[in-house]
């Protein structure tokens, strides 16, 4: 397991230890957390573009980047809480994406 997944595993374990809810509810709430974090990305983008008349330019693009990172981490934690073999699940999924969208797209572009 690489350093990122080690950190994710420790974070997921901490969250698991903290909650007294049944496992199914813990996983569902973690999945909802992804949406909450995505909303924070939207808020940061609106703020970085100065499109909230009440707040003006309330965020920077660096803050947008941080919020995107939070979405990624939250998704990784959700996967880890669903499946202790999350790094393998993710690696296999990335391999499918590489074959379909990278290698496949390169093949189409060379025709």
DAJO-V917240 format. One record per backbone hydrogen bond with DSSP energy under -0.5 kcal/mol. CO is the residue of the C=O (numbers start at 0). NH is the residue of the N-H. If there is no record, write none. Layout:
co: {CO	CO}
nh: {NH	NH}
//
This chain:
co: {1	2	3	4	5	6	7	8	9	10	11	12	13	14	21	22	23	24	25	26	27	28	29	30	30	31	32	33	34	35	36	37	38	39	40	41	42	43	44	45	46	46	46	50	51	51	55	55	59	60	61	62	63	64	65	66	67	68	69	70	71	72	73	74	75	76	77	78	82	84	84	85	86	87	88	89	90	91	92	93	94	95	96	96	97	97	98	101	102	103	104	105	107}
nh: {5	6	7	8	9	10	11	12	13	14	15	16	17	18	25	26	27	28	29	30	31	32	33	33	34	35	36	37	38	39	40	41	42	43	44	45	46	47	48	50	49	57	58	52	54	55	51	57	63	64	65	66	67	68	69	70	71	72	73	74	75	76	77	78	79	80	81	82	85	87	88	89	90	91	92	93	94	95	96	97	98	99	100	101	101	102	103	105	106	107	108	109	110}
//
